[in-house]
Amino acid sequence: MPPSRPPSRSRAGRRRTALGAALLLGPLLLATGCAEDPATADAAALADTPIPETVSPDTKLTIGAPEAEVALELSGLVDEIPFEVEWANLSGGPQCSEAFRADSLDVCSAAEVPSIHAHWTGLDTRLVAAQFRQDPLANPIYQLGIAPGADIEELSDLRGRKIAFSPGQAQGALILRVLAAAGLAPEDVELVELPSTGDVYPTALGSGQVEVAPLGSVHIRRYVEQYGAEGGTLLPHGLRDDPAHLWVPTASVSDPEKAAAIREFVRIWARAQIWVDQHPEEWIAGYYVADQGLTPEDGAYLVEQNGHPDLPADWSGAIERQQQTIDLLAEELGNEPFDAELLFDRRFETVAAEAVAAETGAADAADEAGTDADEEGGSR
């Protein structure tokens, strides 16, 4: 997960909100597995509740999706948002969970695991958008960093090793999947609980605190640059690790006005994903370099690593994968399994894909019109 972006000057009429240091308690609360009863809404009733066709300009959403915010600004799509937005400089499971609990956030970008842990800790939420990567095995989000001198060349070599583990986050679920793929159980290794933020994992590998850690983003490239001469290596895990979602508290999508605004945001967010894919140079300069403080080389590496977005119109595969994750985590962490359908608000299932189809269709029509005009002009 990319680091939270530093506060920046926002456009007129929009302001960035700081939700307080209390959000940092998220990992602690999730790790405790606190056992309040799940506050699940009547999923069938919600599914049958129509969303208003129009959005009131007075509706306000607080959105924690820093990367999407930059994409909307760079593409100009931010000016098409037909309601009031307050941007929150946070994303990911622990921070967004605490903001949801505090009724301070309406939309968050997160991977697949936070919504599962939210359910187990009594936080009622829904997923309203699903994004994957085309050719995900060629463009994984994570690779396994191997510590210098660890002598690990394949997954079967993980037995008995010290492995960085972050319960409640995508990296933790990936480690459990990797162990299962290797025919190992958690008790066959030593799981070392560490937060996956910042440089914690690369530093833990370099210092020998752990022998294996899932590295993502630019840390993959930098780890080899920093520790490769000492014997630090990377090991591909060979598994899909690409689910990403827009995640909301059920209270927000139960509010008709907010539900209409969230649907409109999903549409614009989807179009922004396509803009990013089609404008790599602008994205490198505007996001990775200007916003995240990375080098152009880091940005180019990440653009190549990210591949192309896949926004499915049918969530059946996403729900099936989510169910597999629920069952795996329930078995390994001692929680009760549940139906993955509870986590998805399928009223939003086709919203992103339809927005992309409309966007690409309009672009293709414009290109075709331009070609026809050129040919017509050339024939005169």
Salt bridges, closest charged atoms under 4 A:
GLU36 OE2 - ARG101 NH1 3.16
GLU69 OE1 - ARG5 NH1 3.06
GLU69 OE2 - ARG14 NH1 4.00
GLU69 OE1 - ARG16 NH2 2.83
GLU73 OE2 - ARG14 NH2 3.57
ASP79 OD1 - ARG11 NH1 3.63
GLU80 OE1 - ARG271 NH1 2.76
GLU86 OE2 - ARG15 NH1 3.31
GLU86 OE1 - LYS60 NZ 2.68
GLU98 OE2 - ARG101 NE 3.55
ASP106 OD1 - LYS258 NZ 2.79
GLU112 OE2 - ARG177 NH2 2.81
GLU112 OE2 - ARG321 NH2 3.03
ASP124 OD1 - ARG126 NH1 3.06
ASP188 OD1 - ARG159 NH1 3.63
ASP199 OD1 - HIS219 ND1 3.47
GLU211 OE2 - ARG161 NH1 3.14
GLU225 OE2 - ARG221 NH2 3.66
ASP241 OD2 - HIS237 NE2 3.03
ASP242 OD2 - ARG240 NH2 2.65
GLU264 OE1 - ARG267 NH1 2.80
ASP277 OD1 - HIS308 ND1 2.62
ASP291 OD1 - ARG5 NE 2.57
ASP298 OD1 - ARG221 NH1 2.41
ASP298 OD2 - ARG222 NH2 2.67
ASP314 OD1 - ARG346 NH2 3.91
GLU341 OE2 - ARG346 NH1 2.87
ASP345 OD2 - ARG347 NH2 2.75
GLU349 OE2 - ARG346 NH2 2.74
GLU359 OE1 - ARG271 NE 2.76
GLU376 OE2 - ARG380 NH2 3.14
